[in-house]
Amino acid sequence: MRAAVRAAGLAHTARTRLEAARTEIAERGDRGDGPIPTVIILLVTIAGALTIAGALAALYAKYGGKLTGP
């Protein structure tokens, strides 16, 4: 019996939170996060990381022998 009461309480809580979320979404509207700007930001981040990694690899290739010492 306790489990049934607890399950009913959890279901009510879930419904209440879902309704609150729907109300908030209706009030605020679309956040404006489009998939295209997200992909562009992701690609620029990856390109920047690859550029830094490439520069570090080039520096290591150029000065690698000098860094190890005599």
TORPA-4810 file (N, C-alpha, C, O; in nm, 3 decimals):
<nodes>
NODE_1_0.082_-0.119_0.000_0.000_0.000_0.000_0.087_0.126_0.000_0.056_0.223_-0.069_M
NODE_2_0.196_0.125_0.078_0.284_0.241_0.083_0.346_0.269_-0.053_0.362_0.384_-0.093_R
NODE_3_0.382_0.161_-0.123_0.444_0.177_-0.254_0.347_0.244_-0.352_0.388_0.328_-0.432_A
NODE_4_0.221_0.207_-0.345_0.121_0.267_-0.434_0.103_0.415_-0.404_0.090_0.497_-0.495_A
NODE_5_0.101_0.449_-0.277_0.087_0.590_-0.238_0.209_0.669_-0.282_0.198_0.781_-0.333_V
NODE_6_0.326_0.610_-0.263_0.450_0.677_-0.304_0.455_0.695_-0.455_0.494_0.801_-0.504_R
NODE_7_0.414_0.592_-0.530_0.413_0.601_-0.676_0.315_0.709_-0.722_0.345_0.784_-0.815_A
NODE_8_0.201_0.718_-0.658_0.104_0.821_-0.693_0.160_0.960_-0.664_0.139_1.054_-0.741_A
NODE_9_0.231_0.972_-0.553_0.293_1.100_-0.519_0.400_1.140_-0.618_0.410_1.256_-0.657_G
NODE_10_0.481_1.043_-0.661_0.585_1.070_-0.760_0.524_1.108_-0.894_0.574_1.198_-0.962_L
NODE_11_0.417_1.040_-0.932_0.350_1.073_-1.057_0.294_1.215_-1.053_0.304_1.289_-1.150_A
NODE_12_0.236_1.252_-0.940_0.183_1.388_-0.924_0.296_1.491_-0.933_0.281_1.595_-0.997_H
NODE_13_0.408_1.462_-0.868_0.523_1.553_-0.872_0.574_1.568_-1.014_0.605_1.679_-1.058_T
NODE_14_0.583_1.457_-1.087_0.630_1.462_-1.225_0.536_1.544_-1.312_0.580_1.625_-1.393_A
NODE_15_0.405_1.523_-1.295_0.307_1.600_-1.372_0.317_1.749_-1.340_0.309_1.833_-1.430_R
NODE_16_0.334_1.781_-1.213_0.344_1.921_-1.172_0.467_1.987_-1.233_0.459_2.099_-1.284_T
NODE_17_0.580_1.919_-1.228_0.704_1.975_-1.285_0.694_1.989_-1.437_0.741_2.087_-1.494_R
NODE_18_0.633_1.890_-1.501_0.617_1.896_-1.646_0.527_2.013_-1.685_0.556_2.084_-1.782_L
NODE_19_0.421_2.033_-1.612_0.331_2.146_-1.639_0.402_2.279_-1.617_0.383_2.373_-1.694_E
NODE_20_0.483_2.287_-1.512_0.560_2.410_-1.486_0.659_2.436_-1.599_0.677_2.550_-1.641_A
NODE_21_0.723_2.331_-1.648_0.817_2.346_-1.759_0.746_2.392_-1.885_0.795_2.478_-1.957_A
NODE_22_0.630_2.334_-1.913_0.554_2.375_-2.032_0.510_2.520_-2.021_0.514_2.594_-2.120_R
NODE_23_0.469_2.562_-1.904_0.428_2.701_-1.884_0.546_2.795_-1.906_0.532_2.899_-1.970_T
NODE_24_0.662_2.758_-1.853_0.781_2.841_-1.869_0.821_2.851_-2.016_0.858_2.958_-2.063_E
NODE_25_0.815_2.739_-2.088_0.849_2.739_-2.230_0.752_2.828_-2.307_0.793_2.902_-2.396_I
NODE_26_0.624_2.820_-2.273_0.524_2.903_-2.341_0.547_3.051_-2.314_0.525_3.134_-2.402_A
NODE_27_0.589_3.085_-2.193_0.613_3.225_-2.158_0.740_3.280_-2.222_0.740_3.393_-2.272_E
NODE_28_0.846_3.202_-2.221_0.975_3.249_-2.273_0.985_3.238_-2.423_1.052_3.320_-2.486_R
NODE_29_0.922_3.140_-2.481_0.933_3.121_-2.624_1.062_3.048_-2.661_1.128_2.987_-2.576_G
NODE_30_1.094_3.056_-2.788_1.211_2.988_-2.840_1.337_3.056_-2.790_1.345_3.179_-2.786_D
NODE_31_1.436_2.976_-2.750_1.562_3.033_-2.701_1.646_3.087_-2.815_1.736_3.167_-2.792_R
NODE_32_1.619_3.043_-2.936_1.694_3.092_-3.050_1.819_3.012_-3.081_1.896_3.049_-3.170_G
NODE_33_1.841_2.903_-3.011_1.957_2.820_-3.039_1.930_2.736_-3.162_1.855_2.638_-3.156_D
NODE_34_1.989_2.773_-3.271_1.970_2.697_-3.394_2.082_2.596_-3.410_2.190_2.614_-3.354_G
NODE_35_2.058_2.491_-3.484_2.162_2.390_-3.501_2.278_2.439_-3.587_2.391_2.392_-3.570_P
NODE_36_2.254_2.531_-3.680_2.362_2.576_-3.768_2.467_2.656_-3.691_2.586_2.626_-3.706_I
NODE_37_2.431_2.755_-3.610_2.535_2.824_-3.532_2.609_2.731_-3.437_2.729_2.748_-3.413_P
NODE_38_2.539_2.634_-3.383_2.604_2.538_-3.293_2.710_2.459_-3.368_2.820_2.438_-3.316_T
NODE_39_2.677_2.414_-3.488_2.774_2.339_-3.569_2.891_2.427_-3.607_3.006_2.382_-3.605_V
NODE_40_2.865_2.552_-3.642_2.973_2.643_-3.679_3.068_2.664_-3.561_3.190_2.660_-3.578_I
NODE_41_3.014_2.686_-3.444_3.097_2.704_-3.325_3.179_2.579_-3.298_3.297_2.589_-3.264_I
NODE_42_3.118_2.464_-3.312_3.188_2.338_-3.290_3.303_2.321_-3.389_3.413_2.282_-3.351_L
NODE_43_3.277_2.350_-3.517_3.382_2.335_-3.619_3.496_2.434_-3.597_3.612_2.398_-3.616_L
NODE_44_3.465_2.556_-3.557_3.570_2.655_-3.531_3.654_2.612_-3.411_3.776_2.630_-3.411_V
NODE_45_3.591_2.556_-3.311_3.664_2.508_-3.194_3.758_2.395_-3.232_3.874_2.393_-3.190_T
NODE_46_3.709_2.301_-3.311_3.793_2.188_-3.354_3.907_2.238_-3.441_4.021_2.192_-3.426_I
NODE_47_3.879_2.332_-3.532_3.984_2.386_-3.618_4.090_2.458_-3.534_4.210_2.445_-3.562_A
NODE_48_4.049_2.531_-3.434_4.145_2.598_-3.346_4.231_2.500_-3.271_4.352_2.520_-3.257_G
NODE_49_4.170_2.393_-3.221_4.247_2.292_-3.149_4.347_2.223_-3.242_4.460_2.197_-3.202_A
NODE_50_4.304_2.194_-3.364_4.396_2.131_-3.460_4.510_2.225_-3.499_4.623_2.180_-3.519_L
NODE_51_4.481_2.353_-3.510_4.585_2.451_-3.541_4.689_2.457_-3.430_4.810_2.459_-3.456_T
NODE_52_4.643_2.461_-3.307_4.736_2.463_-3.194_4.817_2.335_-3.188_4.938_2.339_-3.166_I
NODE_53_4.752_2.221_-3.208_4.824_2.093_-3.205_4.926_2.087_-3.318_5.037_2.038_-3.298_A
NODE_54_4.889_2.136_-3.435_4.983_2.137_-3.548_5.102_2.227_-3.521_5.215_2.191_-3.554_G
NODE_55_5.077_2.343_-3.463_5.187_2.435_-3.431_5.280_2.373_-3.327_5.402_2.385_-3.339_A
NODE_56_5.224_2.308_-3.227_5.309_2.243_-3.127_5.388_2.128_-3.188_5.505_2.109_-3.153_L
NODE_57_5.327_2.053_-3.277_5.399_1.943_-3.343_5.512_1.997_-3.430_5.620_1.939_-3.434_A
NODE_58_5.487_2.107_-3.500_5.591_2.167_-3.583_5.706_2.218_-3.497_5.823_2.200_-3.533_A
NODE_59_5.675_2.281_-3.386_5.781_2.329_-3.297_5.860_2.213_-3.238_5.982_2.221_-3.225_L
NODE_60_5.791_2.106_-3.202_5.861_1.990_-3.148_5.951_1.927_-3.254_6.063_1.887_-3.224_Y
NODE_61_5.902_1.919_-3.377_5.983_1.862_-3.485_6.106_1.948_-3.512_6.214_1.896_-3.540_A
NODE_62_6.090_2.079_-3.502_6.201_2.170_-3.531_6.303_2.173_-3.417_6.424_2.171_-3.441_K
NODE_63_6.254_2.177_-3.294_6.343_2.194_-3.180_6.350_2.072_-3.090_6.401_2.082_-2.979_Y
NODE_64_6.300_1.960_-3.133_6.294_1.840_-3.049_6.430_1.793_-3.001_6.445_1.756_-2.885_G
NODE_65_6.528_1.794_-3.088_6.661_1.751_-3.050_6.728_1.846_-2.954_6.808_1.804_-2.870_G
NODE_66_6.697_1.972_-2.964_6.758_2.072_-2.878_6.696_2.073_-2.738_6.759_2.117_-2.642_K
NODE_67_6.573_2.023_-2.727_6.506_2.024_-2.598_6.555_1.913_-2.505_6.549_1.927_-2.383_L
NODE_68_6.605_1.803_-2.563_6.646_1.690_-2.480_6.776_1.718_-2.406_6.806_1.653_-2.306_T
NODE_69_6.852_1.810_-2.454_6.975_1.845_-2.385_7.093_1.762_-2.435_7.077_1.675_-2.520_G
NODE_70_7.214_1.791_-2.382_7.336_1.723_-2.429_7.347_1.581_-2.381_7.444_1.512_-2.413_P
</nodes>
